[in-house]
Amino acid sequence: MHPSEVLFQGQRQPLLLPACDHYAGSEKLMRKSMALQQELGPVFDITFDCEDGASAGSERAHAELVATLVAGADNRFKRIGARLHDAASPHFEQDVEIIVGGAAQQLAYVVLPKPNGLEDVLRAQEIVNRAAAKAGRPFLPLHVLIETHGALHEAFKIAALPQVECLSFGIMDFVSSHYGAIPAAAMRTPGQFTHPLVVRAKLEMVAACHAYDKVASHNVTTDIKDSAVVANDATRAAGEFGFTRMWSIHPDQIKPIVKAFTPRMSEVNEATHILVDAMAADWGPISQHGRLHDRASYRYYWTVLQRAKLAGLALPDAAAALVNQPEST
């Protein structure tokens, strides 16, 4: 049996997505991000932004551009999504009609911003599904922005939806929705990791994601000049808060984010040694360096190797043999 079949019998396997979600709004930045993805490989996703990317009065032309680029040959890895206008916007259904209707087969996902709760997500999902089905795509993944009080309150219900694969924290809208009760300093480091209301919101959303094996995506770092800031934010988001993905808004942020979320080679080597010994023991308990390991820890180390593979890390031969073996049919 394939390791994943042994280790996750009767359980959902955790969903894994590239660790960096790079947002691009203008045509120039969209094309630049696609060229970079072709150079680096699918180690990061690209989200074309309709909500903030289109200038007023150009929403239709912008959506048409997004659909054309997503459906084009330069979308080599099919890892490009689109953030639509929010469902209450008069432009939402137009976005769906043009982008989902015109590029459903090539879209990686669509992002739904500013829902006030589960009901808004369900209503948007129905509209998206109707357009996707007409285009021959019956199940188009949804990413949902958690940036309102109502969405945070119902984060567990939203994460439980089978079509939702990722929740993203929208820190600026969330802080702004408190009308001064949370200071502006909480939109950036260190406040975003220390203010109690922001910490509580992040942890609540991350807990909802992990409860349903979905991906938790951390908010953007607005400092685009200092790569050390984004590296620090990504490291803290992953190590202290349990996020497994993070936004980028500048090409220089992509590599620091991917690096921060990628397992270190020491972790990969440890996981490899443990899993090779486990497989030799038919996945029964083993002892290594005086520590007991069983299927609970095997699942953790298997995920380490999967994350390393997704990030494009050069794996040791033994690790590559583990993660690249075909699953049984």
N, C-alpha and C positions, 0 to 999 in steps of 0.2 A: 504494500500500500504506500501511496505517496505520504510524506510526512504530514502534510496539512490534513489529510484524511484521518490519519491516526490521532493527531493532536487536537482536532476540533470536532470529533464525533458528536453529533447532536447539538453543536454550538455554531453560532454565526462566527465566521472568520472576520477579524477586524478589517475594515475597509482602509486601504492605503492609497493616497494620492501624492503626486509630487509635492515636495515640501514648500515650494514657493509658488505663489499665485501672483503673477505680474500683471498689473493693470495698465492699459494703454488707451488713450482717448482720441488723439488726433490721428489722421491718416499717416503722417510721418512717423509717429511713435509706434503705430500698429505695424507698419512695414518693418521698422527697425527691430521690433521685438520678434517678429517672425524670422528675420534673418539671424538673429541671435539664437533663437531656438533651433534653427537648422544647424548652426555651428556647434552648439553645446549638446544637442540632443534633447529628448523629452524629459529633462531633469527638472523643468519648471513648466507650469501651465501659464497660458496667457488668457486674460479676460479683456475683451474689447468692451469699452465702457460707453453705453448709450445714455446713462442717467446724467453723468457730469461731462461726458465727452462731446456731446452735440451742442453747438451754439443755438441760441433761441431762434426759431424759425427754420432751422435746418434739420429737424428731427427725422423727417422722412429720408432725406438724402443721406444722412449719417447711418440710419438703419440699413439702407440699401448698400452702402459701402461695406458695412460689417458683414452683411450676408454674402456679398461678392468675395471678400477676402477669406471668410471661413470656408466657402465652397470651392475656393481656388486651389490650384496645384501647390502653392506655397504652404498650405496647411498640411505639411507632410506627415505629422505624427497624430493628427486628429486630437490634439490637446489644446484646443482653443475654445473658450466659452464666451458668453456675452452677458453683461449686466444690463438688464432691461430697465426701463422706467418703472417706478413703483406702480402697483396695481390700481391705485387711485388716480393716476395721471391719465390725462386724455390721450397720451402717446403710447400707453402700455399695449393696447390691443394692436396698434399699428406696428409696434416693435415685433410682437409675436407673429403677426401675419407675414411681415417681410423677412425676419431673421429665421424664425423657426420654420415658417412655410417654405423659405428658399434654401435653407442650409441645414435642415434637421439631421440629415445623415452624417454630416461632417462635424456638427457641434459636439463638444465634449460635455457641455452642461449649459444651463442658463441660471443667472443669479437674480434672485428676487429681493429687492431692497425695501426697507421700511414697512414690512407688514406689522400690523398692530396686534397680531395674534394668529392662532391656528386657522380661524375662519378666513382671514385674508390669504393665507398660504393655499388653502384648499380651493378658494375661488380662482386664484392665479393659476394653480396647477391644472384646473379644469380647462381653462382657456388655452394654456400651453399644450395640454394633451390633445385637445381637439385639432389644433394646427399641426402638431407632430404626427398624429395618426393619418391625416390627409397626405402628409409627405412621406409616409411609410416608416415612421419611427415611433413605435408604440410606447417606448419607455425612455424618456429623455431625463437624465439626472437633473435635480434641482439643488442649487446652493442658496441658502437663506441667510440674509443679513439680520443679525439680532442687534437692534439699535433703538428699540422702543421699549417702554415699560411693559406693554402687553405681550410683545414677542418674548421678552425675557421671562415673564411670568409663565408662559406656555412653552418654554424651550423644550421641555421633555416631550410634550405632545408633538411638537414640530419635528424633533429628531426621530420620533418613532415612525414617521411616515416613510414607507418603503422607498419612495422616489427621491427623498431627500438624502443626499450623501454627505453634505457638508454644511455646518453652521459657521458663519463668520461674524466676529465681533466688530461692530461699528462704533468705535470709541467716541468720535467727535459728535455724532448725532446723539449718542447716549448721554454724554456729559451735558450737551446743550439742552437736552430735554429736562434737565433739573433746574434750568433758569437761574443759574448763579449759586445754587446750593452746593454744587461741586465746583471748585475753582478750575480755571482754564489750565492750570499747571498739571491737572490730572489727565490731560490729553497726551502728555508726553512723559518720558522718564525723568526723574524717578517716581513722580506722582502716580503714573498709571499702574505702578506695581505696589503702591503703598496706600492709596486712598481707600478706605474701607468699602465704600459703595461701589467703586470700580472693581476692586478685588473680588468682592462678593459676586458682582455680575459676571466677571470672567469665569470664576470657578463654577458658578451655576451653569453657565453655557457649556463649559468643558465637561462637567459631570453628565449633562444631558447627552452629549455626543458619545462619551464612552459607555454610557448605559445601553446605547443602541448600536455600538460599533460603527459610529460615524466619525467623520473628520472634523476636528476643531481648528479653525483658522484664526490666527491672531491679527489684530488690527495693524494698520500701516504705521511706519516710522516716518514722520514728516521731515526730519532732518535728512536731506538728500546729499549733503556735502561731505559728511563724515561717516565713512563706512564702519568705523568702530562703534558708532551709536547703534546702527541697525544690527550689527553683530551682537552687541550686548543685549539689545531688546529680544532678539531671536533666541539667544541662549537662555535668558530668563524665562521667556514664554514657554520654551520647551522644558527646561529643567525644573522650574518652580511651579508652573501652572498646568502642565500637561497638554499644551497645544502641540499639534503635529504638522502644522502648516502655517504660513504667514504671508501677508500681502507684501508686494513690492510696488513702488510707484516710480522707480528710476532704475535703468539697467544696471547701475553700479551697486544696487542693493541685492541683486539676484544671487550672486556667488556667496556673499556673507550669510545670507539666509539659508541657502542650500547646505553650506558647510556646517552651520550651527545645528541643523536638524539631522545631519548625517551621522550615523554611529562612527565612533573612532575605530581605527584598525585594531586597537587592543580589545575593544568590545567584540568586533567581528571575529577575531582569533579565538577569544574565549567561547563565543557562541558556537563556533565551528568545532572546537575540541569537545564541547559538551554534547552537541548533537550527533557527532560521529560516534562517540562512545554509546550514546543512548540508542542509536540505530543498531549498533552491534549487540546491544542487550535487548533487542526487540522492543524498545521503548519502555522497558521496565526501569525501576529506580537504579541509579548508579551513585557512586561516591567518587568525587574528584577533588583533589587537594583538601581532603578532610571534610568536604561539604556534600550533603545529600542533595540529589536532584531527582525530580520526577516529572510527570507530564505538565504539572503547573509551571515549573520553571522552563521546561522545554518549549512551551508555547511562547514564553517571553523571548527566549533566545532565537526561536524561529522568526519572530517578528523583527528582531534585530537584523537578521540576514535579509529579510524581505525589504526592509527600509534601505539597507545599504545597496542592494541591487537596484532599487527604484531611483536612487540618487546617482547611479552610474559609477559607483565605487568599484575599483578593480578588486575582485574577490579572490582569495586564495583558491587553489584548484579544488580542494575538498569542499569549500563552501559553495563554489560554483556548481559542483556536481550535485550538491544537495538541493539548491534552489532551482536548478535548471532541468531537473529530471521531470519527465512528463507525468501528468496525473493520469491515473487509471480511468478508463472510460466505462 
